[in-house]
Amino acid sequence: MRPVVRYSPPVPTEDLLLTHPDPPTARRLLLAVDGARLLRRSWRGSAKGRHSAREFPNPQAARDALAREAATRMREGYVFVRDSAATPPGEPVLRCAPPNRDGPQTFDLHPHGHTLAVASLHRDAYGADLHLVDVTTGRRRLLHTETPGTGRGGQTFIHTVLFDADGTGLMYTLNGETRHLDLSTGTTRVLARYEQFSTARFNPFCARPVQDAARQRLLLFDTDDRVRVRATSTGDDVRVLHTADQPECRAGALSPSGRLLALAYGVHDSTVQLWHVDTGRLLHSTRFPFPFTSTTGRTGISHLGFDPTERFLLATGGFAEGPFALPVNGDTLAWAVPDPYRTDRYGTCFSWQYSPHGDLLAIGGRLGASLHLPNGEPSPMALAPSHTGRTHRVTFSADGTLLACGGDTGQLSVHHVPSPP
């Protein structure tokens, strides 16, 4: 039995106040580390609350215990939340987690920044849930559940979640099928589908739907190795490309304006084609050069995109390396984010995204997210720890004041990121 102690520590080295926002009365849990002790205080409303403490061999063990308990409590519905207006730049306004362990890298932030949509998988991917999370309160709501099906032995892998332009619906991919979910009615419709190794060579773990900056155009991967660019307002295809004559398509990107399309082919050595969407003209084709061929060149491109000016293509590849940039019509390296410890590879990067204004580049790394200038150099505005581990997705709100991060710790973190002066 844990001893009951009076909660009157000296200045704690670390503390975390969690709130369970479900009515009728919010529950609160304060976790704090004092030296090698983990202190807890829990209460509801104005009640006095309960106190406990546990001793650990050293302060690091106590901090690790705090992180484990915080993760468990967040899956139960507890959140760290505070007012965005009172939050310093770079600090989190929300930390939370879905109830299932797998999936917090598969999420999106509403264009207005007030809601997160997150997919999480049931055990061994037999079933999946879609939740909405209110960024202001942290309250989550179960939106949709997928039951085990017939594909892939019944497993339900959700690879992508994207809000549509007005935030009234979600696009999500289930294995090789891209669906639209109407948030008001709960009805779904299929936008594109294929069966890997049967009706197309696309790999749903690699080739994923993406949008332009205004969410007016959507890149889809469909049966018969077709790549579609669809106008979301009408549902009509603006451009359809057949890629059966190319090596396997591993990544695709739309430029911020939606007028350019980039496709990366090849599992090992990547070739990138650049297309003009409206005219269907092939503008450029190049084999992406990798300066560090001993590592990156073996595994090709894993993530492809554009900078805000549409003058550069950005990519990550190799063993989670990058990002690096090339001119859209060239094949000479313009810049790259280096590894701070090694000279034979790029920095560790699992995801990246530019802010809507183009003044910040968010990078999801091995231990969380970080902020950089447009050319990859470190930003003077530091980002507080996101506690997301290997961070597989980072995304900004439409006004650029919020950055959401998610990774393999199972947590989601939303940060206040006003534009630098």
C-alpha positions as CSV (number, residue, x, y, z in Angstrom):
1,M,0.0,0.0,0.0
2,R,1.4,3.4,-1.0
3,P,1.9,5.7,2.0
4,V,-0.3,8.8,2.3
5,V,1.8,12.0,2.7
6,R,1.0,15.6,3.1
7,Y,1.4,17.3,-0.3
8,S,3.8,20.1,0.6
9,P,6.9,19.6,-1.5
10,P,9.6,22.1,-2.1
11,V,9.8,23.5,-5.7
12,P,9.2,20.4,-7.8
13,T,11.6,19.7,-10.7
14,E,8.7,18.7,-12.9
15,D,4.9,18.8,-12.6
16,L,1.9,18.1,-14.8
17,L,-1.7,19.0,-14.1
18,L,-4.2,16.8,-15.9
19,T,-7.9,17.3,-16.2
20,H,-10.7,14.9,-17.2
21,P,-13.1,17.2,-18.9
22,D,-16.2,15.0,-19.0
23,P,-19.2,16.3,-17.1
24,P,-20.7,16.8,-14.6
25,T,-17.6,17.8,-12.6
26,A,-14.1,17.9,-14.0
27,R,-11.6,15.6,-12.3
28,R,-8.1,16.8,-11.8
29,L,-4.8,15.0,-11.2
30,L,-1.5,16.7,-10.4
31,L,1.6,14.7,-10.9
32,A,4.9,16.1,-9.7
33,V,8.5,15.0,-9.3
34,D,10.4,16.1,-6.2
35,G,13.9,14.6,-6.3
36,A,13.4,10.9,-6.6
37,R,9.7,11.0,-5.4
38,L,6.6,10.9,-7.6
39,L,3.8,12.9,-5.9
40,R,0.2,12.7,-6.8
41,R,-2.8,14.7,-5.9
42,S,-6.3,13.9,-7.3
43,W,-9.6,15.8,-6.6
44,R,-13.0,16.6,-8.1
45,G,-14.5,20.1,-7.9
46,S,-13.9,21.7,-4.6
47,A,-13.3,18.5,-2.7
48,K,-10.1,18.2,-0.6
49,G,-8.7,15.4,-2.7
50,R,-6.3,12.5,-2.1
51,H,-2.5,12.6,-1.8
52,S,0.1,9.9,-2.3
53,A,3.8,9.6,-3.0
54,R,6.2,6.9,-4.3
55,E,10.0,6.7,-3.9
56,F,12.2,5.8,-6.8
57,P,16.0,4.9,-7.0
58,N,16.8,8.3,-8.7
59,P,15.2,11.4,-10.1
60,Q,15.3,10.1,-13.7
61,A,13.3,7.0,-12.6
62,A,10.7,9.2,-11.0
63,R,10.4,11.3,-14.2
64,D,10.0,8.2,-16.3
65,A,7.3,7.0,-13.9
66,L,5.5,10.4,-14.3
67,A,5.6,10.0,-18.1
68,R,4.2,6.5,-18.0
69,E,1.4,7.4,-15.7
70,A,0.6,10.5,-17.8
71,A,0.3,8.4,-20.9
72,T,-2.0,5.9,-19.1
73,R,-4.2,8.7,-17.7
74,M,-4.4,10.4,-21.1
75,R,-5.7,7.2,-22.7
76,E,-8.4,7.2,-20.0
77,G,-9.5,10.7,-21.1
78,Y,-7.3,13.0,-19.0
79,V,-5.7,15.9,-20.8
80,F,-3.3,18.8,-20.2
81,V,-5.1,21.9,-21.4
82,R,-4.8,25.7,-21.1
83,D,-6.0,28.8,-22.7
84,S,-4.2,29.5,-26.0
85,A,-4.2,33.3,-25.4
86,A,-2.3,32.9,-22.1
87,T,0.2,30.3,-23.5
88,P,3.7,31.5,-24.3
89,P,5.0,30.9,-27.8
90,G,6.1,27.4,-28.5
91,E,4.3,26.0,-25.4
92,P,1.5,23.4,-25.7
93,V,-2.1,24.3,-25.3
94,L,-3.2,20.7,-25.3
95,R,-1.7,17.3,-24.7
96,C,-4.0,14.2,-25.1
97,A,-4.2,10.7,-26.4
98,P,-6.9,8.5,-27.9
99,P,-8.0,5.4,-25.9
100,N,-6.2,3.0,-28.2
101,R,-2.4,2.8,-28.3
102,D,-1.9,2.8,-32.0
103,G,-2.6,5.8,-34.3
104,P,-1.7,9.2,-33.0
105,Q,0.4,9.8,-36.1
106,T,-2.8,9.5,-38.1
107,F,-4.7,12.7,-37.4
108,D,-5.5,16.2,-38.7
109,L,-6.1,19.6,-37.3
110,H,-9.3,21.4,-38.3
111,P,-8.5,24.4,-40.6
112,H,-9.7,26.7,-37.8
113,G,-7.7,24.9,-35.2
114,H,-10.5,24.1,-32.8
115,T,-10.8,20.3,-33.4
116,L,-8.5,17.4,-33.8
117,A,-9.6,14.3,-35.8
118,V,-7.6,11.2,-34.9
119,A,-7.7,7.6,-35.9
120,S,-6.5,4.9,-33.6
121,L,-6.3,1.1,-34.1
122,H,-7.7,-1.6,-32.0
123,R,-5.4,-4.4,-30.9
124,D,-3.4,-5.9,-33.8
125,A,-5.4,-3.5,-36.1
126,Y,-8.6,-5.6,-35.9
127,G,-10.9,-2.6,-35.8
128,A,-10.3,1.1,-35.6
129,D,-11.9,4.3,-34.2
130,L,-12.1,7.9,-35.4
131,H,-12.4,10.4,-32.6
132,L,-12.9,14.2,-32.5
133,V,-11.1,16.1,-29.8
134,D,-12.0,19.7,-28.8
135,V,-8.7,21.6,-28.6
136,T,-10.1,24.1,-26.1
137,T,-11.4,21.6,-23.5
138,G,-9.7,18.3,-24.5
139,R,-13.1,16.6,-24.5
140,R,-13.1,13.7,-27.1
141,R,-16.1,12.2,-28.9
142,L,-16.2,8.8,-30.7
143,L,-17.2,9.6,-34.3
144,H,-16.9,6.4,-36.2
145,T,-15.8,2.8,-35.7
146,E,-14.5,0.4,-38.3
147,T,-15.0,-3.3,-37.5
148,P,-12.6,-6.1,-38.8
149,G,-13.2,-6.7,-42.5
150,T,-12.1,-9.1,-45.2
151,G,-9.0,-7.4,-46.6
152,R,-5.5,-8.1,-45.2
153,G,-6.9,-10.9,-43.0
154,G,-9.5,-8.6,-41.6
155,Q,-7.1,-5.9,-40.4
156,T,-8.2,-2.2,-40.5
157,F,-5.2,0.0,-41.2
158,I,-6.2,3.7,-41.3
159,H,-3.3,5.5,-42.9
160,T,-4.6,9.1,-43.5
161,V,-7.1,11.4,-41.9
162,L,-7.8,14.8,-43.5
163,F,-10.5,17.5,-42.9
164,D,-12.1,18.8,-46.0
165,A,-12.0,22.5,-46.9
166,D,-14.9,23.7,-44.7
167,G,-14.3,21.1,-41.9
168,T,-17.7,19.4,-42.3
169,G,-16.2,16.1,-43.5
170,L,-13.2,13.9,-43.2
171,M,-11.3,12.0,-45.8
172,Y,-9.7,8.8,-44.5
173,T,-7.9,5.8,-46.0
174,L,-8.8,2.3,-44.9
175,N,-6.2,0.0,-46.4
176,G,-6.3,0.8,-50.1
177,E,-9.7,2.6,-50.0
178,T,-10.1,6.4,-49.6
179,R,-13.5,7.4,-48.1
180,H,-15.3,10.6,-47.2
181,L,-17.2,10.8,-43.9
182,D,-19.9,13.4,-43.5
183,L,-19.6,14.7,-39.9
184,S,-23.2,15.7,-39.7
185,T,-24.8,12.5,-40.9
186,G,-22.1,9.9,-40.3
187,T,-22.5,8.6,-43.9
188,T,-19.5,7.5,-45.9
189,R,-18.8,7.3,-49.6
190,V,-15.8,5.8,-51.5
191,L,-13.6,8.3,-53.4
192,A,-11.0,5.8,-54.7
193,R,-10.1,2.2,-54.1
194,Y,-7.5,-0.4,-55.1
195,E,-6.2,-3.7,-53.9
196,Q,-2.4,-3.7,-53.5
197,F,-0.7,-6.3,-55.7
198,S,-4.0,-7.0,-57.5
199,T,-5.6,-3.9,-59.0
200,A,-2.7,-1.5,-58.5
201,R,0.9,-1.4,-57.3
202,F,0.4,1.4,-54.8
203,N,1.4,0.7,-51.2
204,P,-1.1,2.4,-48.8
205,F,1.6,2.7,-46.2
206,C,3.6,4.9,-48.6
207,A,1.4,6.5,-51.3
208,R,-1.2,8.5,-49.3
209,P,-3.8,11.1,-50.3
210,V,-2.7,14.8,-49.9
211,Q,-4.3,18.2,-50.4
212,D,-3.3,21.6,-51.6
213,A,-3.0,24.4,-49.1
214,A,-6.6,25.6,-49.5
215,R,-7.9,21.9,-49.5
216,Q,-9.5,22.6,-52.9
217,R,-7.7,19.8,-54.6
218,L,-7.1,16.2,-53.5
219,L,-4.5,13.8,-54.7
220,L,-5.9,10.2,-54.8
221,F,-4.5,6.8,-55.7
222,D,-6.9,4.5,-57.5
223,T,-7.3,1.2,-59.3
224,D,-5.3,0.4,-62.5
225,D,-2.4,2.5,-61.2
226,R,-4.2,5.7,-61.7
227,V,-3.3,8.9,-59.9
228,R,-6.2,11.4,-59.7
229,V,-6.3,15.1,-58.8
230,R,-9.8,15.9,-57.8
231,A,-11.6,19.2,-57.3
232,T,-13.2,18.8,-53.9
233,S,-15.9,21.4,-54.5
234,T,-17.3,19.5,-57.5
235,G,-16.0,16.0,-57.0
236,D,-14.7,16.1,-60.6
237,D,-11.2,14.9,-61.7
238,V,-9.0,17.7,-62.9
239,R,-6.3,15.4,-64.0
240,V,-5.8,11.6,-64.2
241,L,-2.4,10.0,-64.8
242,H,-1.7,6.4,-65.6
243,T,1.5,5.2,-63.9
244,A,1.6,1.6,-64.9
245,D,4.6,2.2,-67.2
246,Q,6.7,3.5,-64.3
247,P,8.3,1.8,-61.3
248,E,6.1,1.7,-58.2
249,C,4.8,5.1,-57.2
250,R,6.0,5.7,-53.6
251,A,5.0,9.3,-52.8
252,G,3.1,12.2,-54.3
253,A,2.5,15.9,-53.5
254,L,0.5,18.8,-54.6
255,S,2.0,22.3,-54.5
256,P,0.3,24.8,-52.2
257,S,-1.6,26.4,-55.1
258,G,-2.6,23.0,-56.4
259,R,-1.2,23.7,-59.9
260,L,1.8,21.4,-59.6
261,L,1.9,17.6,-59.0
262,A,5.1,15.7,-58.1
263,L,5.3,11.9,-58.1
264,A,8.2,9.8,-56.8
265,Y,8.9,6.4,-58.3
266,G,11.1,3.6,-57.2
267,V,11.7,1.7,-54.0
268,H,15.5,2.2,-54.0
269,D,16.6,4.9,-56.4
270,S,13.9,7.6,-56.8
271,T,12.9,9.3,-60.0
272,V,10.6,12.3,-59.6
273,Q,8.3,13.7,-62.2
274,L,6.8,17.2,-62.0
275,W,3.5,17.8,-63.8
276,H,1.4,20.9,-64.5
277,V,-2.1,19.8,-63.2
278,D,-4.3,21.9,-65.4
279,T,-2.4,21.4,-68.7
280,G,-1.3,17.8,-68.1
281,R,2.2,18.8,-69.3
282,L,5.3,17.0,-67.9
283,L,7.5,19.8,-66.8
284,H,10.5,18.0,-65.5
285,S,11.8,14.5,-64.6
286,T,14.9,13.8,-62.6
287,R,16.6,11.2,-60.6
288,F,16.8,12.7,-57.1
289,P,20.5,12.9,-56.1
290,F,21.4,11.7,-52.7
291,P,24.8,13.0,-51.5
292,F,25.0,10.2,-48.9
293,T,24.4,7.1,-51.1
294,S,25.8,4.8,-48.4
295,T,22.5,5.2,-46.5
296,T,19.8,7.3,-48.1
297,G,20.3,6.0,-51.7
298,R,19.2,2.5,-50.7
299,T,15.6,3.3,-49.7
300,G,14.5,6.2,-51.9
301,I,12.0,8.9,-51.1
302,S,9.5,8.4,-48.3
303,H,7.9,11.9,-48.2
304,L,7.6,14.5,-51.0
305,G,6.4,18.1,-51.0
306,F,6.9,21.7,-52.0
307,D,8.1,24.8,-50.2
308,P,5.6,27.7,-50.0
309,T,7.1,29.5,-53.0
310,E,6.8,26.4,-55.2
311,R,10.4,26.9,-56.3
312,F,11.7,23.9,-54.4
313,L,10.8,20.3,-54.0
314,L,11.4,18.9,-50.5
315,A,11.8,15.3,-49.6
316,T,12.8,12.9,-46.9
317,G,14.3,9.4,-47.5
318,G,16.7,6.8,-46.4
319,F,16.5,6.0,-42.8
320,A,14.2,8.8,-41.8
321,E,16.6,11.4,-43.1
322,G,16.0,15.0,-44.3
323,P,14.4,17.1,-45.3
324,F,16.4,18.2,-48.3
325,A,15.5,20.6,-51.1
326,L,16.1,20.8,-54.9
327,P,14.9,23.4,-57.4
328,V,11.7,22.2,-59.1
329,N,13.4,22.2,-62.5
330,G,16.9,21.1,-61.4
331,D,18.8,18.3,-59.9
332,T,21.3,20.1,-57.7
333,L,20.9,20.0,-53.9
334,A,19.9,23.5,-52.7
335,W,20.0,22.8,-48.9
336,A,19.5,20.1,-46.4
337,V,19.1,19.8,-42.6
338,P,22.2,18.1,-41.3
339,D,22.6,15.6,-38.6
340,P,24.1,17.3,-35.6
341,Y,26.3,14.3,-34.7
342,R,27.2,12.7,-38.0
343,T,28.5,13.8,-41.4
344,D,27.4,10.8,-43.4
345,R,23.6,11.4,-43.3
346,Y,20.9,14.1,-43.0
347,G,19.1,14.9,-39.8
348,T,16.5,12.6,-38.4
349,C,13.1,13.5,-39.9
350,F,9.8,11.5,-39.9
351,S,7.6,14.3,-41.0
352,W,7.6,18.0,-41.9
353,Q,5.3,20.9,-42.9
354,Y,5.6,24.6,-43.6
355,S,3.4,27.1,-41.8
356,P,0.7,28.7,-44.0
357,H,2.8,32.0,-44.1
358,G,5.9,30.1,-45.1
359,D,8.0,31.6,-42.2
360,L,8.4,28.4,-40.2
361,L,9.2,24.8,-41.1
362,A,8.1,22.2,-38.5
363,I,10.0,18.9,-38.4
364,G,9.0,15.8,-36.6
365,G,12.2,14.1,-35.3
366,R,13.2,11.2,-33.1
367,L,12.3,12.8,-29.8
368,G,9.5,15.2,-30.8
369,A,8.9,18.2,-33.1
370,S,11.1,21.2,-33.7
371,L,10.8,24.6,-35.5
372,H,13.1,25.7,-38.3
373,L,13.4,28.6,-40.7
374,P,12.3,28.1,-44.3
375,N,15.8,26.9,-45.4
376,G,16.0,24.3,-42.6
377,E,18.1,26.3,-40.2
378,P,16.9,26.3,-36.5
379,S,14.3,28.9,-35.7
380,P,14.9,31.4,-32.9
381,M,11.5,30.4,-31.4
382,A,12.0,27.1,-29.6
383,L,9.2,24.5,-29.4
384,A,8.6,23.1,-26.0
385,P,8.9,19.3,-25.8
386,S,6.0,17.6,-27.6
387,H,6.4,14.2,-25.8
388,T,5.5,12.5,-29.1
389,G,8.7,10.5,-29.6
390,R,9.2,9.6,-33.2
391,T,6.9,12.3,-34.6
392,H,5.3,11.0,-37.7
393,R,3.0,13.9,-38.4
394,V,3.1,17.7,-37.9
395,T,0.4,20.0,-39.2
396,F,-0.5,23.7,-38.8
397,S,-3.9,25.4,-38.5
398,A,-4.9,27.5,-41.4
399,D,-3.9,30.8,-39.6
400,G,-0.5,29.3,-38.6
401,T,-1.0,29.9,-34.9
402,L,-1.3,26.3,-33.8
403,L,0.9,23.3,-34.6
404,A,-0.3,19.7,-33.9
405,C,2.2,16.8,-33.5
406,G,1.7,13.1,-33.1
407,G,4.0,10.1,-32.8
408,D,4.7,6.7,-31.4
409,T,4.4,7.6,-27.7
410,G,0.6,7.6,-28.4
411,Q,0.2,11.2,-27.5
412,L,-0.9,14.3,-29.4
413,S,0.4,17.8,-28.7
414,V,-1.0,21.1,-29.9
415,H,1.4,24.1,-29.6
416,H,0.9,27.9,-29.7
417,V,3.2,29.1,-32.5
418,P,2.6,32.8,-33.4
419,S,4.7,34.0,-36.3
420,P,8.2,35.2,-35.4
421,P,8.6,39.0,-35.3
